[in-house]
Amino acid sequence: MLDRELDVLHSSGARVELIVPDPASVKAFGLNPMDPSKRKGAATAGVAQGKASADRLREFWNGR
């Protein structure tokens, strides 16, 4: 379903950047992303992923 939605967006001329958890984030939240005991590690991994992606996303959002 996600692929179909992305196709619709792309075919309409939209620029799309899909952000998914990186391997460190997936490892941090494990099999159950709703497990509250994983919250701190998942947040830390997510912040690290965001910082690592910031320059690329800034360029995307600024249309470069």
FENZI-V583866 format. One line per field, one symbol per residue. ss: DSSP state (H for helix, E for strand, - for the rest). phi: phi as a letter, one per 40 degrees, with the letter a starting at -180 (. if undefined). A space follows every 10 residues. Layout:
# FENZI-V583866
ss: ???
phi: ???
This chain:
# FENZI-V583866
ss: -HHHHHHHHH H--------- --HHHHHHH- -----HHHHH HHHHHHHHHH HHHHHHHHHH H---
phi: .cdccccccc ccgccbbcbb dcdccdcccg cbccccccdc cccccccccc cccdcccdcc ccgc
